[in-house]
Amino acid sequence: GDELSYLWEGPGSIADQTAATTSVSGLSAGTHTFTVTVSDGMEEVTSSVNVTVTAQSTVEETEKKSSSGSFAWLMLLLPFAWLRRQKA
């Protein structure tokens, strides 16, 4: 039941270096090594973990082409058909 303390070390910006779990930001693409040391006040253990960060791919949006050609013409002609029917 001893209280444990934690110390995270590594590159980037570690959100909370003294928490059991934490998050990291500001890493570039590549492999990064993080070390956590856990202590109960009398003994301590250190362990390392490698994290691989990959670059996020970006996709350019292409201009969307309208496929409603026939429907658009029908909608343009619909008021004229309605007017013609009203006069008849």
Buried (B, 14 or more C-beta within 10 A) or exposed (E): EEEEEBBBEBBBEBEEEEEEEBEBEEBEEEEBEBEBEBBEEEEEEEEEEEBEBEEEEEEEEEEEEEEEEEEEEEEEEEEEEEEEEEEE
